[in-house]
Amino acid sequence: MSKITDRLEQIAEKARSSLSTKDVAREKALRLSRETVRYSADAIRSVHRGDYEEAKARLSSARALLKEINEALIEHQEFLHTGFVFSAQKEYVEGCITLGLITEDSLPDPDELGIGYAAYLNGLGEAIGELRRHILDLIRKGDVARCEELLEAMDDMYGVLVTMDFPEAMTGGLRRTTDAVRGILERTRGDLTIALRQWRLEGKLAAFEEKLGTARQS
């Protein structure tokens, strides 16, 4: 039995060493993923405040962290497909798309961002919620034209998402994201329709009052 015992101990030691190395890499990637999410969320808040340079800086930091994650997991590729890495990638994409569309810049490409398509598409869907928030801010400012431009972009984004009819395991739960987007679009379209009607009514009232005032003066 001593030979078996010795053999088992050798195997156990190799297993401990391998798993310990994986655990260290996983913990590092987990920490970096949390920081990536934080930087991305901060970037989105900066966008809504109109501080676009700060948003770019935060997203640049997030991108650097994602690169660190890839380096940390270069020998542990199985962790690249775990939930915490996927969430970090998705949040980063959401921030990049939100910044790109609100500043009227170009839509970032997943290959340029270095992000997988499943994470990109989920981030695209999440960004629609941020565009709704921006549209509501624009409604309060009375910027009709910009509201309609962004709503059209949201429609186009949703139109792409609904064509991605693949298994959930491949898309990272994209169907749930797409279902949520449908509701966001409907509410936003309703809010904008009501605002447009109010603006038109206010315009007609202002024109009528001006005409009435002119008539009284004459």
C-alpha positions as CSV (number, residue, x, y, z in Angstrom):
1,M,0.0,0.0,0.0
2,S,2.9,2.3,0.5
3,K,3.5,2.6,-3.2
4,I,-0.2,3.6,-3.8
5,T,0.0,6.0,-0.9
6,D,3.2,7.6,-2.3
7,R,1.6,7.7,-5.8
8,L,-1.6,9.3,-4.4
9,E,0.4,12.0,-2.6
10,Q,2.3,12.8,-5.8
11,I,-1.0,13.2,-7.7
12,A,-2.6,15.2,-4.8
13,E,0.4,17.6,-4.7
14,K,0.2,18.2,-8.5
15,A,-3.5,18.8,-8.2
16,R,-3.1,21.2,-5.3
17,S,-0.4,23.1,-7.2
18,S,-2.5,23.4,-10.3
19,L,-5.7,24.4,-8.5
20,S,-3.8,26.8,-6.4
21,T,-2.4,28.5,-9.5
22,K,-5.9,28.6,-11.0
23,D,-7.4,30.0,-7.9
24,V,-4.9,32.9,-7.7
25,A,-5.6,33.7,-11.4
26,R,-9.3,33.6,-10.8
27,E,-9.2,35.8,-7.7
28,K,-7.1,38.3,-9.6
29,A,-9.5,38.3,-12.6
30,L,-12.5,38.6,-10.2
31,R,-11.0,41.7,-8.6
32,L,-10.1,43.3,-11.9
33,S,-13.6,42.5,-13.2
34,R,-15.2,44.4,-10.3
35,E,-12.9,47.3,-10.9
36,T,-13.8,47.3,-14.6
37,V,-17.5,47.4,-13.8
38,R,-16.9,50.3,-11.4
39,Y,-15.0,52.3,-13.9
40,S,-17.6,51.6,-16.6
41,A,-20.4,52.6,-14.4
42,D,-18.6,55.8,-13.4
43,A,-18.1,56.5,-17.1
44,I,-21.8,56.3,-17.8
45,R,-22.6,58.6,-14.9
46,S,-20.0,61.1,-16.3
47,V,-21.7,60.9,-19.7
48,H,-25.1,61.8,-18.2
49,R,-23.4,64.7,-16.5
50,G,-22.0,65.9,-19.8
51,D,-18.4,65.3,-18.6
52,Y,-17.3,63.4,-21.7
53,E,-13.6,63.7,-21.2
54,E,-13.9,62.1,-17.7
55,A,-16.0,59.4,-19.3
56,K,-13.3,58.7,-21.9
57,A,-10.7,58.5,-19.1
58,R,-12.8,56.0,-17.1
59,L,-13.4,53.8,-20.1
60,S,-9.7,53.9,-20.9
61,S,-9.0,52.6,-17.4
62,A,-11.6,49.9,-17.9
63,R,-10.1,48.8,-21.1
64,A,-6.7,48.5,-19.5
65,L,-8.2,46.3,-16.7
66,L,-9.8,44.1,-19.3
67,K,-6.4,43.6,-20.9
68,E,-5.0,42.7,-17.5
69,I,-7.8,40.1,-17.1
70,N,-6.9,38.5,-20.4
71,E,-3.2,38.4,-19.4
72,A,-4.0,36.9,-16.0
73,L,-6.1,34.2,-17.6
74,I,-3.9,33.4,-20.6
75,E,-3.2,30.0,-19.2
76,H,-6.7,29.6,-17.7
77,Q,-9.0,30.3,-20.7
78,E,-11.9,28.5,-19.1
79,F,-12.4,31.5,-16.7
80,L,-12.7,33.9,-19.7
81,H,-16.2,32.6,-20.2
82,T,-17.4,32.9,-16.6
83,G,-20.1,35.3,-15.5
84,F,-17.8,37.9,-13.8
85,V,-15.6,38.4,-16.9
86,F,-18.7,38.5,-19.1
87,S,-20.3,41.1,-16.9
88,A,-17.2,43.3,-17.0
89,Q,-17.0,43.1,-20.7
90,K,-20.7,43.9,-21.1
91,E,-20.5,46.9,-18.8
92,Y,-17.5,48.3,-20.7
93,V,-19.4,47.9,-24.0
94,E,-22.4,49.6,-22.5
95,G,-20.2,52.6,-21.4
96,C,-18.5,52.8,-24.8
97,I,-21.8,52.7,-26.8
98,T,-23.5,55.2,-24.5
99,L,-20.7,57.7,-24.8
100,G,-20.4,57.1,-28.6
101,L,-24.1,57.7,-29.4
102,I,-24.8,60.5,-26.9
103,T,-21.8,62.5,-28.2
104,E,-22.9,61.8,-31.8
105,D,-19.8,59.9,-32.4
106,S,-19.6,56.6,-34.4
107,L,-20.9,53.3,-32.9
108,P,-17.9,51.4,-31.5
109,D,-17.1,48.0,-33.2
110,P,-16.7,44.9,-31.0
111,D,-13.4,44.0,-32.8
112,E,-12.0,47.5,-32.1
113,L,-13.0,47.1,-28.4
114,G,-11.5,43.6,-28.2
115,I,-14.8,42.2,-26.9
116,G,-16.6,39.0,-27.9
117,Y,-19.9,39.3,-29.8
118,A,-22.1,37.9,-27.1
119,A,-20.9,40.4,-24.5
120,Y,-21.1,43.2,-27.1
121,L,-24.7,42.5,-28.1
122,N,-25.7,42.4,-24.4
123,G,-23.9,45.6,-23.8
124,L,-25.7,47.1,-26.8
125,G,-29.0,46.1,-25.3
126,E,-28.1,47.6,-21.9
127,A,-27.0,50.9,-23.6
128,I,-30.6,51.3,-24.8
129,G,-31.7,51.9,-21.3
130,E,-29.1,54.6,-20.9
131,L,-30.3,56.3,-24.1
132,R,-33.8,56.3,-22.7
133,R,-32.5,58.2,-19.7
134,H,-30.8,60.7,-21.9
135,I,-33.9,61.2,-24.0
136,L,-35.9,62.0,-20.9
137,D,-33.3,64.6,-20.0
138,L,-33.6,66.0,-23.6
139,I,-37.4,66.1,-23.3
140,R,-37.1,68.3,-20.3
141,K,-34.8,70.6,-22.3
142,G,-37.2,70.6,-25.3
143,D,-34.7,69.2,-27.8
144,V,-37.1,67.4,-30.1
145,A,-34.9,66.7,-33.0
146,R,-32.2,65.0,-30.9
147,C,-34.8,62.9,-29.1
148,E,-36.1,61.6,-32.4
149,E,-32.6,60.8,-33.7
150,L,-31.8,58.7,-30.5
151,L,-35.1,56.9,-30.6
152,E,-34.4,55.9,-34.2
153,A,-31.0,54.6,-33.1
154,M,-32.7,52.6,-30.3
155,D,-35.1,51.1,-32.9
156,D,-32.2,50.1,-35.1
157,M,-30.3,48.6,-32.2
158,Y,-33.4,46.6,-31.2
159,G,-33.9,45.5,-34.8
160,V,-30.5,43.9,-34.7
161,L,-31.0,42.2,-31.3
162,V,-34.2,40.4,-32.4
163,T,-32.4,38.8,-35.3
164,M,-29.9,37.0,-33.0
165,D,-31.9,33.8,-32.7
166,F,-29.3,31.5,-31.2
167,P,-29.2,29.4,-28.1
168,E,-28.9,31.3,-24.8
169,A,-25.7,29.5,-23.9
170,M,-24.1,31.1,-27.0
171,T,-25.5,34.6,-26.5
172,G,-25.2,35.0,-22.7
173,G,-28.9,35.5,-22.0
174,L,-29.4,37.9,-24.9
175,R,-33.1,37.0,-25.2
176,R,-33.8,38.4,-21.7
177,T,-32.0,41.6,-22.6
178,T,-33.9,41.9,-25.8
179,D,-37.3,41.4,-24.1
180,A,-36.4,44.1,-21.6
181,V,-35.4,46.4,-24.5
182,R,-38.8,46.1,-26.1
183,G,-40.5,47.5,-23.0
184,I,-38.0,50.3,-22.8
185,L,-38.6,51.3,-26.4
186,E,-42.4,51.3,-25.9
187,R,-42.2,53.5,-22.8
188,T,-39.8,55.9,-24.5
189,R,-41.9,56.2,-27.6
190,G,-44.9,56.9,-25.5
191,D,-43.1,59.5,-23.4
192,L,-41.8,61.2,-26.5
193,T,-45.2,61.1,-28.2
194,I,-46.8,62.8,-25.2
195,A,-44.0,65.4,-25.1
196,L,-44.3,66.2,-28.8
197,R,-48.1,66.7,-28.5
198,Q,-47.5,69.0,-25.6
199,W,-44.8,71.0,-27.4
200,R,-47.1,71.4,-30.5
201,L,-50.0,72.5,-28.3
202,E,-47.8,75.0,-26.5
203,G,-46.7,76.3,-29.9
204,K,-50.2,76.7,-31.1
205,L,-51.2,78.5,-27.9
206,A,-48.2,80.8,-28.2
207,A,-49.1,81.6,-31.8
208,F,-52.8,82.2,-30.9
209,E,-51.8,84.5,-28.0
210,E,-49.5,86.4,-30.3
211,K,-52.2,86.8,-33.0
212,L,-54.7,87.8,-30.3
213,G,-52.3,90.4,-29.0
214,T,-51.7,91.8,-32.4
215,A,-55.4,92.0,-33.1
216,R,-56.0,94.0,-29.9
217,Q,-53.2,96.4,-30.7
218,S,-54.7,97.1,-34.1
